Structure formats: C-alpha cells, structure tokens
C-alpha cells in the first residue's frame, strides 16, 4: 500500500457519462441507433490518425468529420442542423446511475479526483458541470493542452506534471482498454470499468482493479489506497 494515495484520474465519455443518451438522435438521423457506435468508433480511430500522422484537430472538429463519414457510408444526407444537434448532445450527457455515489465515496475517503479527456477544455468543463459532477473534481484536463490524443503518453504525463507528481502517483479509471494500456505504459496504475461491450486488451498490461461499474471499482480503489 502506498504511503500517499494515488490521485484518481477519470476518463469522461462512456466512463462517467452515458453515451447511449445520444441513441435517439442517431435513430432520428440515420434510422438506426447503432450508427452511434459506428460514429464514435470512427471518431476514436481518426483521433489516433491526428496524433500519429497529423495534423491535430480538436475532438469536436473530428466528431463532425466522423459524422460526415458515417452519413456518406450509409448514403444519408445529414443536415448541418442535425449534426450540430448531435454534437451539442455530447455536452449534456447524463452520468451513469452509480457514478455520483461512487465519486462521493472516493471524496469522502479524502482521495484527490481529476478528469482527463480527449474532449476540448471548453467541452469537458461543460460536460462535468451539466452532469452535476463538478463538485467532485479538483480539475478537468484536456488533451488539447499537448495536442496529442490518448492513449499517447503525453496527456498522462501532462496531468502528472500539472499536479506536481509522477505518473506512478496516478491511477487512470476508464471504460476503454486503449486508455488503460496508454496510462499503464506511461507509468500510471489502471482501473477498468467493464461497461457493456467493453473488455480489456489481452495483449496489453492488465490493471490490478476491474469491475462492472464505478461503484465496484471505487470500493476496490479504496481497499488499496486507504
């Protein structure tokens, strides 16, 4: 057990906030709510293209481009108004049901909590505020600071530098295997939330904490960090 508890760093989209809240918008736009997953997968893929090959664009700009790609691949004429409605929906996603109580437990135990997201600073600040989670977090961090999307090492190192600690003093909580791999390769500990359809990458480093929801994961964090 460490002498000083690790600072807990949370991914935002899908980890804390429920992306499925956008399904009705995709049902209306594409006639198929599964288009949401297609779009978000394209968004994540091309954030990696922006990191590895350049040039860098912020997440919302990439999100709009991924919407255009999704529409083209499905033969759908997507209006600017519909695209904007979907992108604006990202800033008002609700938290998963167990998230507020789980965060409260961690805060009650005295742990420091921050977020780290691929979204821009403006968007993550709005997301956390609109979800009613602002009171739990010391700071929100965005990859925009380093112009490198997770799971590149720079965002995790940036958080450690900004907080005046080493990456080994951070524990990344995420519902994405790629985020866990990136954080652990950068020197952080990991904690994986196996939300529906989410599994760990078998060839990557395995976190010492995993569970089906944040409440379970939070209890495991407290067992190790208190």
BATITOR-622925 format. One record per residue: residue in three letters; residue number from 1; z, y, x of N, C-alpha, C, CB in turn. Coordinates in steps of 0.2 Angstrom, whole numbers. Glycine has a CB too. Layout:
// residues N
{rec "Ala", NUM, {Z, Y, X}, {Z, Y, X}, {Z, Y, X}, {Z, Y, X}},
...
***
This chain:
// residues 226
{rec "Unk", 1, {0, -6, 4}, {0, 0, 0}, {0, 6, 4}, {6, 0, -5}},
{rec "Unk", 2, {-5, 11, 3}, {-5, 17, 7}, {1, 21, 7}, {-11, 21, 6}},
{rec "Unk", 3, {3, 25, 12}, {9, 30, 11}, {7, 35, 6}, {10, 33, 18}},
{rec "Unk", 4, {1, 38, 6}, {-1, 43, 2}, {-6, 40, -3}, {-4, 49, 6}},
{rec "Unk", 5, {-5, 41, -10}, {-10, 38, -14}, {-17, 41, -13}, {-8, 39, -21}},
{rec "Unk", 6, {-22, 37, -14}, {-29, 39, -14}, {-30, 44, -19}, {-34, 34, -14}},
{rec "Unk", 7, {-35, 49, -18}, {-37, 53, -23}, {-42, 49, -27}, {-40, 60, -20}},
{rec "Unk", 8, {-42, 50, -34}, {-47, 46, -38}, {-53, 50, -40}, {-43, 43, -44}},
{rec "Unk", 9, {-59, 48, -38}, {-65, 51, -39}, {-69, 48, -45}, {-69, 52, -33}},
{rec "Unk", 10, {-70, 51, -50}, {-74, 48, -56}, {-81, 50, -56}, {-70, 50, -62}},
{rec "Unk", 11, {-85, 45, -57}, {-92, 47, -59}, {-91, 49, -67}, {-97, 40, -59}},
{rec "Unk", 12, {-96, 52, -69}, {-96, 55, -76}, {-100, 52, -81}, {-98, 63, -76}},
{rec "Unk", 13, {-107, 52, -80}, {-111, 49, -85}, {-111, 42, -86}, {-118, 51, -84}},
{rec "Unk", 14, {-109, 39, -91}, {-108, 32, -93}, {-101, 29, -91}, {-113, 28, -89}},
{rec "Unk", 15, {-98, 32, -85}, {-92, 30, -83}, {-86, 33, -88}, {-90, 32, -76}},
{rec "Unk", 16, {-86, 40, -88}, {-82, 43, -93}, {-85, 45, -99}, {-79, 50, -89}},
{rec "Unk", 17, {-91, 47, -99}, {-94, 49, -106}, {-99, 44, -108}, {-98, 56, -104}},
{rec "Unk", 18, {-100, 43, -115}, {-104, 38, -118}, {-111, 41, -119}, {-100, 36, -125}},
{rec "Unk", 19, {-115, 38, -115}, {-122, 40, -115}, {-125, 37, -122}, {-126, 37, -109}},
{rec "Unk", 20, {-123, 32, -125}, {-126, 30, -131}, {-125, 35, -137}, {-122, 23, -133}},
{rec "Unk", 21, {-122, 40, -136}, {-121, 45, -141}, {-128, 48, -142}, {-116, 51, -139}},
{rec "Unk", 22, {-133, 47, -137}, {-140, 50, -137}, {-144, 46, -141}, {-142, 52, -130}},
{rec "Unk", 23, {-142, 40, -143}, {-147, 35, -146}, {-151, 37, -152}, {-143, 28, -147}},
{rec "Unk", 24, {-147, 41, -156}, {-151, 44, -162}, {-156, 48, -161}, {-146, 47, -167}},
{rec "Unk", 25, {-155, 52, -155}, {-160, 57, -153}, {-167, 53, -151}, {-158, 62, -148}},
{rec "Unk", 26, {-166, 48, -147}, {-171, 44, -145}, {-174, 40, -150}, {-169, 39, -139}},
{rec "Unk", 27, {-170, 38, -155}, {-173, 34, -161}, {-178, 39, -165}, {-168, 32, -166}},
{rec "Unk", 28, {-176, 45, -165}, {-180, 50, -169}, {-186, 52, -165}, {-176, 57, -170}},
{rec "Unk", 29, {-185, 53, -158}, {-191, 55, -154}, {-196, 49, -153}, {-188, 58, -147}},
{rec "Unk", 30, {-194, 43, -152}, {-198, 38, -149}, {-198, 32, -154}, {-195, 35, -143}},
{rec "Unk", 31, {-194, 32, -160}, {-194, 27, -164}, {-191, 21, -162}, {-201, 25, -166}},
{rec "Unk", 32, {-187, 21, -156}, {-184, 16, -153}, {-178, 18, -149}, {-189, 12, -148}},
{rec "Unk", 33, {-172, 16, -151}, {-166, 19, -147}, {-166, 16, -140}, {-160, 17, -150}},
{rec "Unk", 34, {-170, 11, -138}, {-170, 8, -132}, {-173, 12, -127}, {-173, 1, -132}},
{rec "Unk", 35, {-177, 17, -129}, {-180, 22, -125}, {-175, 26, -121}, {-185, 27, -129}},
{rec "Unk", 36, {-169, 26, -123}, {-164, 30, -119}, {-163, 26, -113}, {-157, 30, -123}},
{rec "Unk", 37, {-162, 20, -113}, {-161, 16, -106}, {-167, 17, -102}, {-160, 9, -108}},
{rec "Unk", 38, {-173, 16, -105}, {-179, 17, -101}, {-179, 24, -97}, {-185, 16, -105}},
{rec "Unk", 39, {-178, 29, -101}, {-177, 36, -98}, {-172, 37, -93}, {-176, 41, -104}},
{rec "Unk", 40, {-166, 34, -94}, {-161, 35, -89}, {-162, 31, -83}, {-154, 33, -92}},
{rec "Unk", 41, {-165, 25, -84}, {-167, 21, -78}, {-172, 25, -73}, {-170, 15, -80}},
{rec "Unk", 42, {-177, 28, -77}, {-182, 32, -73}, {-179, 38, -70}, {-187, 35, -78}},
{rec "Unk", 43, {-174, 41, -73}, {-170, 47, -70}, {-167, 45, -64}, {-165, 50, -76}},
{rec "Unk", 44, {-163, 40, -64}, {-159, 37, -58}, {-164, 35, -53}, {-155, 31, -60}},
{rec "Unk", 45, {-170, 32, -54}, {-174, 30, -49}, {-177, 36, -46}, {-180, 26, -53}},
{rec "Unk", 46, {-179, 41, -50}, {-183, 47, -47}, {-178, 52, -43}, {-187, 50, -52}},
{rec "Unk", 47, {-171, 51, -45}, {-166, 55, -41}, {-166, 52, -34}, {-159, 54, -44}},
{rec "Unk", 48, {-167, 45, -33}, {-167, 42, -27}, {-174, 44, -23}, {-167, 34, -27}},
{rec "Unk", 49, {-179, 45, -27}, {-185, 47, -24}, {-184, 54, -21}, {-191, 47, -29}},
{rec "Unk", 50, {-181, 58, -25}, {-180, 65, -22}, {-175, 65, -16}, {-176, 69, -28}},
{rec "Unk", 51, {-171, 60, -16}, {-166, 60, -10}, {-170, 57, -4}, {-160, 56, -12}},
{rec "Unk", 52, {-174, 52, -5}, {-177, 48, 1}, {-183, 52, 3}, {-178, 41, -1}},
{rec "Unk", 53, {-187, 54, -1}, {-194, 57, 0}, {-194, 64, 0}, {-199, 53, -4}},
{rec "Unk", 54, {-190, 67, -5}, {-190, 74, -6}, {-196, 76, -11}, {-191, 78, 0}},
{rec "Unk", 55, {-197, 82, -13}, {-192, 87, -12}, {-186, 86, -17}, {-195, 94, -13}},
{rec "Unk", 56, {-181, 90, -16}, {-175, 89, -21}, {-176, 94, -27}, {-168, 92, -17}},
{rec "Unk", 57, {-174, 91, -33}, {-174, 94, -39}, {-167, 93, -42}, {-180, 92, -44}},
{rec "Unk", 58, {-164, 97, -46}, {-158, 96, -49}, {-159, 90, -55}, {-155, 102, -52}},
{rec "Unk", 59, {-154, 88, -57}, {-154, 82, -61}, {-157, 83, -68}, {-147, 79, -63}},
{rec "Unk", 60, {-156, 89, -71}, {-159, 91, -77}, {-167, 92, -76}, {-156, 98, -80}},
{rec "Unk", 61, {-169, 95, -71}, {-176, 95, -70}, {-179, 88, -69}, {-178, 99, -63}},
{rec "Unk", 62, {-176, 84, -66}, {-178, 77, -65}, {-178, 73, -72}, {-174, 73, -60}},
{rec "Unk", 63, {-173, 75, -76}, {-172, 72, -83}, {-178, 74, -87}, {-165, 74, -86}},
{rec "Unk", 64, {-180, 80, -87}, {-185, 82, -91}, {-192, 79, -89}, {-186, 90, -90}},
{rec "Unk", 65, {-193, 78, -82}, {-199, 74, -80}, {-199, 67, -82}, {-199, 75, -72}},
{rec "Unk", 66, {-193, 64, -82}, {-192, 57, -84}, {-193, 56, -91}, {-185, 54, -82}},
{rec "Unk", 67, {-192, 61, -95}, {-193, 61, -102}, {-201, 62, -103}, {-190, 67, -106}},
{rec "Unk", 68, {-204, 66, -99}, {-212, 66, -100}, {-215, 59, -98}, {-214, 72, -95}},
{rec "Unk", 69, {-212, 56, -93}, {-214, 49, -91}, {-213, 44, -96}, {-211, 47, -84}},
{rec "Unk", 70, {-208, 44, -99}, {-206, 40, -105}, {-211, 41, -110}, {-199, 41, -107}},
{rec "Unk", 71, {-212, 47, -112}, {-216, 48, -118}, {-224, 46, -116}, {-216, 56, -119}},
{rec "Unk", 72, {-226, 47, -110}, {-233, 45, -108}, {-233, 38, -108}, {-234, 48, -101}},
{rec "Unk", 73, {-228, 34, -106}, {-229, 27, -105}, {-229, 24, -112}, {-223, 24, -101}},
{rec "Unk", 74, {-226, 27, -117}, {-226, 25, -124}, {-231, 28, -129}, {-219, 26, -127}},
{rec "Unk", 75, {-235, 32, -126}, {-240, 36, -130}, {-237, 40, -135}, {-244, 30, -133}},
{rec "Unk", 76, {-232, 43, -134}, {-228, 48, -139}, {-229, 55, -136}, {-221, 46, -139}},
{rec "Unk", 77, {-231, 59, -141}, {-231, 67, -140}, {-224, 70, -141}, {-237, 70, -145}},
{rec "Unk", 78, {-221, 71, -135}, {-215, 74, -136}, {-215, 82, -135}, {-210, 71, -130}},
{rec "Unk", 79, {-212, 85, -140}, {-212, 92, -140}, {-207, 95, -136}, {-211, 95, -147}},
{rec "Unk", 80, {-208, 101, -134}, {-203, 104, -129}, {-196, 105, -133}, {-205, 111, -127}},
{rec "Unk", 81, {-196, 106, -139}, {-190, 107, -143}, {-186, 100, -143}, {-192, 109, -150}},
{rec "Unk", 82, {-190, 95, -144}, {-186, 88, -144}, {-184, 86, -137}, {-191, 83, -146}},
{rec "Unk", 83, {-187, 88, -132}, {-185, 87, -125}, {-179, 91, -124}, {-190, 88, -120}},
{rec "Unk", 84, {-179, 97, -126}, {-173, 101, -125}, {-167, 99, -129}, {-175, 109, -127}},
{rec "Unk", 85, {-168, 96, -135}, {-163, 94, -139}, {-159, 88, -135}, {-165, 92, -146}},
{rec "Unk", 86, {-163, 84, -132}, {-160, 78, -129}, {-157, 80, -123}, {-166, 73, -127}},
{rec "Unk", 87, {-160, 85, -119}, {-156, 87, -113}, {-150, 91, -114}, {-161, 91, -109}},
{rec "Unk", 88, {-150, 95, -120}, {-144, 98, -122}, {-138, 93, -124}, {-145, 103, -127}},
{rec "Unk", 89, {-141, 87, -127}, {-136, 82, -129}, {-132, 79, -123}, {-140, 77, -132}},
{rec "Unk", 90, {-135, 80, -117}, {-131, 77, -111}, {-125, 81, -110}, {-135, 78, -105}},
{rec "Unk", 91, {-124, 88, -112}, {-118, 92, -110}, {-113, 91, -116}, {-120, 99, -110}},
{rec "Unk", 92, {-114, 87, -121}, {-109, 86, -126}, {-108, 79, -128}, {-112, 90, -133}},
{rec "Unk", 93, {-109, 75, -123}, {-107, 68, -124}, {-100, 67, -125}, {-109, 64, -117}},
{rec "Unk", 94, {-98, 63, -129}, {-90, 61, -130}, {-88, 56, -125}, {-89, 58, -137}},
{rec "Unk", 95, {-81, 56, -123}, {-79, 51, -119}, {-78, 45, -122}, {-72, 53, -117}},
{rec "Unk", 96, {-79, 39, -118}, {-77, 33, -121}, {-70, 33, -124}, {-78, 27, -115}},
{rec "Unk", 97, {-69, 29, -129}, {-62, 30, -133}, {-56, 29, -129}, {-62, 24, -138}},
{rec "Unk", 98, {-56, 25, -123}, {-50, 24, -120}, {-49, 29, -114}, {-50, 17, -117}},
{rec "Unk", 99, {-54, 33, -113}, {-54, 37, -107}, {-48, 43, -107}, {-60, 41, -106}},
{rec "Unk", 100, {-47, 46, -112}, {-41, 51, -112}, {-34, 48, -110}, {-41, 55, -118}},
{rec "Unk", 101, {-33, 43, -114}, {-26, 40, -112}, {-26, 37, -105}, {-25, 34, -118}},
{rec "Unk", 102, {-31, 34, -103}, {-31, 31, -96}, {-30, 37, -91}, {-38, 27, -95}},
{rec "Unk", 103, {-34, 42, -92}, {-33, 48, -87}, {-26, 51, -88}, {-38, 53, -89}},
{rec "Unk", 104, {-23, 51, -93}, {-16, 54, -94}, {-11, 49, -90}, {-14, 54, -102}},
{rec "Unk", 105, {-12, 43, -91}, {-8, 38, -87}, {-8, 40, -79}, {-10, 31, -88}},
{rec "Unk", 106, {-14, 41, -77}, {-15, 42, -70}, {-12, 49, -68}, {-23, 42, -68}},
{rec "Unk", 107, {-13, 54, -72}, {-10, 60, -71}, {-2, 60, -71}, {-13, 66, -75}},
{rec "Unk", 108, {0, 56, -76}, {7, 56, -77}, {11, 53, -71}, {9, 52, -83}},
{rec "Unk", 109, {7, 48, -67}, {9, 45, -61}, {9, 49, -55}, {5, 38, -60}},
{rec "Unk", 110, {6, 55, -56}, {5, 60, -50}, {-1, 60, -46}, {11, 59, -46}},
{rec "Unk", 111, {-6, 55, -48}, {-12, 55, -44}, {-17, 61, -45}, {-16, 48, -46}},
{rec "Unk", 112, {-20, 63, -40}, {-25, 68, -40}, {-32, 65, -42}, {-26, 71, -33}},
{rec "Unk", 113, {-35, 69, -47}, {-41, 66, -50}, {-46, 72, -50}, {-40, 64, -58}},
{rec "Unk", 114, {-52, 69, -48}, {-58, 74, -47}, {-64, 70, -50}, {-59, 77, -40}},
{rec "Unk", 115, {-70, 74, -51}, {-76, 70, -53}, {-81, 72, -48}, {-78, 73, -60}},
{rec "Unk", 116, {-86, 67, -47}, {-92, 68, -43}, {-98, 65, -47}, {-91, 64, -36}},
{rec "Unk", 117, {-103, 69, -48}, {-108, 68, -52}, {-115, 70, -49}, {-107, 70, -59}},
{rec "Unk", 118, {-120, 66, -51}, {-127, 69, -50}, {-129, 75, -54}, {-132, 63, -51}},
{rec "Unk", 119, {-126, 76, -59}, {-127, 82, -63}, {-126, 89, -59}, {-123, 82, -70}},
{rec "Unk", 120, {-129, 94, -61}, {-128, 100, -58}, {-121, 103, -59}, {-133, 106, -60}},
{rec "Unk", 121, {-118, 108, -55}, {-112, 110, -56}, {-111, 113, -63}, {-110, 116, -51}},
{rec "Unk", 122, {-116, 117, -66}, {-115, 120, -72}, {-114, 115, -78}, {-121, 124, -74}},
{rec "Unk", 123, {-118, 109, -77}, {-118, 104, -82}, {-112, 100, -82}, {-124, 100, -81}},
{rec "Unk", 124, {-110, 98, -76}, {-103, 94, -76}, {-98, 98, -79}, {-102, 92, -69}},
{rec "Unk", 125, {-97, 105, -77}, {-92, 109, -80}, {-92, 109, -87}, {-92, 116, -77}},
{rec "Unk", 126, {-98, 110, -90}, {-99, 110, -97}, {-97, 103, -100}, {-106, 112, -99}},
{rec "Unk", 127, {-99, 98, -97}, {-98, 91, -100}, {-91, 89, -100}, {-101, 86, -95}},
{rec "Unk", 128, {-87, 91, -95}, {-80, 89, -95}, {-76, 94, -100}, {-77, 90, -87}},
{rec "Unk", 129, {-78, 100, -100}, {-75, 104, -105}, {-76, 102, -112}, {-77, 112, -104}},
{rec "Unk", 130, {-83, 101, -114}, {-84, 99, -120}, {-81, 92, -122}, {-92, 99, -121}},
{rec "Unk", 131, {-80, 88, -118}, {-77, 81, -119}, {-70, 82, -120}, {-79, 76, -114}},
{rec "Unk", 132, {-67, 88, -119}, {-60, 88, -119}, {-56, 85, -113}, {-57, 86, -126}},
{rec "Unk", 133, {-59, 85, -108}, {-56, 81, -102}, {-54, 86, -96}, {-60, 76, -99}},
{rec "Unk", 134, {-55, 92, -97}, {-54, 97, -92}, {-47, 97, -89}, {-56, 104, -95}},
{rec "Unk", 135, {-42, 96, -93}, {-35, 97, -91}, {-33, 91, -86}, {-31, 96, -97}},
{rec "Unk", 136, {-37, 86, -85}, {-35, 80, -81}, {-38, 81, -74}, {-38, 74, -84}},
{rec "Unk", 137, {-43, 85, -73}, {-46, 85, -66}, {-45, 92, -62}, {-53, 85, -67}},
{rec "Unk", 138, {-43, 90, -56}, {-42, 96, -51}, {-48, 100, -50}, {-39, 93, -45}},
{rec "Unk", 139, {-54, 96, -49}, {-60, 99, -48}, {-66, 95, -50}, {-61, 101, -40}},
{rec "Unk", 140, {-72, 98, -52}, {-78, 94, -53}, {-83, 95, -47}, {-81, 96, -60}},
{rec "Unk", 141, {-85, 90, -44}, {-90, 91, -39}, {-97, 88, -41}, {-88, 87, -33}},
{rec "Unk", 142, {-102, 92, -38}, {-109, 90, -40}, {-113, 89, -33}, {-112, 96, -44}},
{rec "Unk", 143, {-118, 84, -34}, {-122, 83, -28}, {-126, 89, -26}, {-126, 77, -29}},
{rec "Unk", 144, {-127, 94, -31}, {-131, 100, -29}, {-128, 103, -23}, {-131, 105, -35}},
{rec "Unk", 145, {-122, 102, -21}, {-119, 106, -15}, {-123, 103, -9}, {-112, 104, -15}},
{rec "Unk", 146, {-125, 97, -9}, {-128, 94, -2}, {-135, 92, -3}, {-124, 88, 0}},
{rec "Unk", 147, {-138, 93, -10}, {-145, 91, -11}, {-146, 84, -9}, {-149, 96, -7}},
{rec "Unk", 148, {-142, 80, -11}, {-143, 73, -10}, {-139, 69, -15}, {-140, 70, -2}},
{rec "Unk", 149, {-143, 65, -19}, {-140, 61, -25}, {-136, 55, -22}, {-145, 59, -29}},
{rec "Unk", 150, {-131, 54, -26}, {-128, 47, -25}, {-133, 42, -26}, {-121, 46, -29}},
{rec "Unk", 151, {-133, 36, -22}, {-127, 34, -18}, {-128, 36, -10}, {-127, 27, -18}},
{rec "Unk", 152, {-132, 41, -9}, {-132, 43, -2}, {-125, 45, 1}, {-137, 49, -1}},
{rec "Unk", 153, {-123, 44, 7}, {-117, 46, 9}, {-114, 53, 9}, {-116, 43, 16}},
{rec "Unk", 154, {-119, 57, 9}, {-117, 65, 9}, {-112, 67, 4}, {-123, 69, 10}},
{rec "Unk", 155, {-114, 65, -3}, {-109, 68, -8}, {-102, 65, -7}, {-112, 65, -15}},
{rec "Unk", 156, {-101, 59, -5}, {-94, 56, -5}, {-91, 60, 1}, {-94, 49, -4}},
{rec "Unk", 157, {-94, 61, 7}, {-92, 64, 12}, {-90, 72, 11}, {-96, 64, 18}},
{rec "Unk", 158, {-94, 75, 7}, {-93, 82, 5}, {-87, 82, 1}, {-99, 84, 0}},
{rec "Unk", 159, {-85, 78, -4}, {-79, 78, -8}, {-73, 77, -3}, {-79, 72, -13}},
{rec "Unk", 160, {-73, 73, 2}, {-68, 72, 6}, {-67, 78, 10}, {-69, 66, 11}},
{rec "Unk", 161, {-72, 81, 13}, {-72, 87, 17}, {-69, 93, 13}, {-78, 89, 19}},
{rec "Unk", 162, {-71, 94, 6}, {-69, 99, 2}, {-61, 98, 0}, {-73, 99, -4}},
{rec "Unk", 163, {-59, 92, 0}, {-52, 91, -2}, {-47, 90, 5}, {-51, 84, -6}},
{rec "Unk", 164, {-50, 91, 11}, {-47, 90, 17}, {-44, 84, 18}, {-41, 95, 16}},
{rec "Unk", 165, {-48, 78, 17}, {-45, 72, 18}, {-51, 68, 21}, {-43, 68, 11}},
{rec "Unk", 166, {-50, 61, 23}, {-55, 57, 25}, {-58, 53, 19}, {-53, 52, 30}},
{rec "Unk", 167, {-64, 50, 20}, {-67, 46, 14}, {-62, 40, 13}, {-74, 44, 16}},
{rec "Unk", 168, {-59, 38, 18}, {-54, 32, 16}, {-49, 34, 11}, {-51, 29, 23}},
{rec "Unk", 169, {-48, 40, 11}, {-42, 43, 6}, {-45, 44, -1}, {-39, 49, 9}},
{rec "Unk", 170, {-51, 42, -2}, {-54, 42, -9}, {-55, 35, -12}, {-60, 46, -9}},
{rec "Unk", 171, {-54, 35, -19}, {-56, 29, -22}, {-61, 31, -28}, {-50, 25, -26}},
{rec "Unk", 172, {-67, 29, -27}, {-73, 30, -32}, {-72, 25, -38}, {-80, 30, -29}},
{rec "Unk", 173, {-72, 28, -44}, {-72, 24, -50}, {-79, 26, -54}, {-66, 26, -55}},
{rec "Unk", 174, {-83, 20, -55}, {-89, 21, -58}, {-91, 15, -62}, {-94, 22, -52}},
{rec "Unk", 175, {-96, 16, -66}, {-98, 10, -70}, {-105, 8, -68}, {-99, 12, -78}},
{rec "Unk", 176, {-107, 10, -62}, {-113, 9, -59}, {-112, 5, -52}, {-118, 15, -58}},
{rec "Unk", 177, {-116, 0, -51}, {-115, -4, -45}, {-117, 0, -39}, {-119, -11, -45}},
{rec "Unk", 178, {-123, 4, -40}, {-125, 8, -34}, {-121, 13, -32}, {-132, 11, -36}},
{rec "Unk", 179, {-117, 16, -37}, {-112, 21, -35}, {-106, 18, -31}, {-109, 24, -41}},
{rec "Unk", 180, {-104, 12, -33}, {-99, 8, -29}, {-101, 7, -22}, {-97, 2, -33}},
{rec "Unk", 181, {-107, 4, -22}, {-110, 2, -15}, {-110, 9, -11}, {-117, -1, -16}},
{rec "Unk", 182, {-113, 14, -13}, {-113, 20, -9}, {-106, 23, -7}, {-117, 26, -13}},
{rec "Unk", 183, {-102, 23, -12}, {-95, 25, -10}, {-92, 21, -5}, {-91, 26, -16}},
{rec "Unk", 184, {-92, 14, -5}, {-89, 10, -1}, {-92, 10, 6}, {-89, 3, -3}},
{rec "Unk", 185, {-99, 11, 6}, {-102, 11, 13}, {-101, 18, 16}, {-110, 11, 11}},
{rec "Unk", 186, {-99, 23, 12}, {-97, 29, 15}, {-89, 29, 17}, {-98, 35, 10}},
{rec "Unk", 187, {-86, 24, 16}, {-79, 23, 18}, {-74, 24, 13}, {-78, 28, 23}},
{rec "Unk", 188, {-76, 25, 6}, {-71, 25, 1}, {-69, 18, -2}, {-74, 29, -5}},
{rec "Unk", 189, {-63, 18, -5}, {-62, 12, -9}, {-66, 13, -16}, {-54, 11, -11}},
{rec "Unk", 190, {-67, 7, -19}, {-70, 7, -25}, {-66, 4, -31}, {-77, 3, -25}},
{rec "Unk", 191, {-68, 6, -37}, {-65, 3, -43}, {-71, 3, -48}, {-59, 7, -46}},
{rec "Unk", 192, {-73, -3, -51}, {-79, -4, -55}, {-77, -5, -62}, {-83, -10, -53}},
{rec "Unk", 193, {-80, -1, -67}, {-79, -2, -74}, {-85, -6, -77}, {-78, 5, -78}},
{rec "Unk", 194, {-84, -12, -79}, {-90, -16, -81}, {-91, -15, -88}, {-88, -24, -80}},
{rec "Unk", 195, {-94, -9, -90}, {-96, -7, -97}, {-101, -12, -99}, {-98, 0, -97}},
{rec "Unk", 196, {-103, -13, -105}, {-108, -17, -107}, {-114, -17, -104}, {-109, -17, -115}},
{rec "Unk", 197, {-117, -22, -101}, {-123, -22, -97}, {-122, -20, -90}, {-128, -18, -100}},
{rec "Unk", 198, {-116, -19, -88}, {-115, -16, -81}, {-112, -22, -77}, {-111, -10, -80}},
{rec "Unk", 199, {-115, -24, -71}, {-112, -29, -67}, {-113, -26, -59}, {-116, -35, -67}},
{rec "Unk", 200, {-109, -29, -55}, {-109, -27, -48}, {-115, -30, -44}, {-102, -30, -45}},
{rec "Unk", 201, {-117, -27, -39}, {-122, -29, -35}, {-120, -35, -30}, {-125, -24, -31}},
{rec "Unk", 202, {-122, -41, -31}, {-119, -47, -27}, {-120, -46, -20}, {-122, -53, -29}},
{rec "Unk", 203, {-124, -42, -17}, {-126, -42, -10}, {-122, -36, -7}, {-133, -41, -9}},
{rec "Unk", 204, {-119, -32, -11}, {-115, -26, -8}, {-108, -27, -7}, {-116, -20, -13}},
{rec "Unk", 205, {-104, -23, -4}, {-97, -23, -4}, {-94, -24, -10}, {-94, -17, 1}},
{rec "Unk", 206, {-89, -28, -11}, {-85, -29, -18}, {-79, -25, -18}, {-84, -36, -19}},
{rec "Unk", 207, {-78, -21, -23}, {-72, -17, -24}, {-66, -22, -25}, {-72, -12, -29}},
{rec "Unk", 208, {-60, -19, -24}, {-54, -23, -25}, {-51, -22, -32}, {-48, -21, -20}},
{rec "Unk", 209, {-54, -18, -36}, {-52, -16, -43}, {-59, -17, -47}, {-49, -10, -43}},
{rec "Unk", 210, {-58, -20, -53}, {-64, -20, -58}, {-60, -22, -64}, {-69, -26, -56}},
{rec "Unk", 211, {-63, -20, -70}, {-61, -21, -76}, {-66, -19, -82}, {-54, -18, -78}},
{rec "Unk", 212, {-65, -21, -88}, {-70, -19, -93}, {-70, -12, -96}, {-69, -24, -99}},
{rec "Unk", 213, {-64, -9, -94}, {-64, -2, -97}, {-59, 2, -92}, {-61, -2, -104}},
{rec "Unk", 214, {-59, 9, -93}, {-55, 13, -89}, {-47, 12, -89}, {-56, 20, -90}},
{rec "Unk", 215, {-45, 10, -95}, {-38, 9, -96}, {-36, 3, -91}, {-36, 7, -103}},
{rec "Unk", 216, {-40, -3, -91}, {-38, -8, -87}, {-38, -6, -80}, {-43, -14, -88}},
{rec "Unk", 217, {-44, -3, -78}, {-45, -1, -71}, {-39, 4, -69}, {-51, 3, -70}},
{rec "Unk", 218, {-37, 9, -73}, {-32, 13, -72}, {-25, 10, -70}, {-31, 18, -77}},
{rec "Unk", 219, {-24, 4, -74}, {-17, 1, -73}, {-18, -3, -66}, {-17, -5, -79}},
{rec "Unk", 220, {-24, -5, -64}, {-24, -9, -58}, {-24, -3, -52}, {-31, -12, -57}},
{rec "Unk", 221, {-26, 3, -53}, {-26, 8, -48}, {-18, 10, -47}, {-30, 14, -50}},
{rec "Unk", 222, {-15, 10, -53}, {-8, 12, -52}, {-4, 6, -49}, {-5, 13, -59}},
{rec "Unk", 223, {-5, 0, -50}, {-2, -5, -46}, {-3, -5, -39}, {-5, -12, -49}},
{rec "Unk", 224, {-9, -2, -36}, {-10, -2, -29}, {-8, 5, -26}, {-17, -3, -28}},
{rec "Unk", 225, {-8, 10, -30}, {-7, 17, -27}, {0, 20, -28}, {-12, 21, -30}},
{rec "Unk", 226, {4, 17, -32}, {10, 20, -33}, {15, 17, -28}, {13, 18, -40}},
***
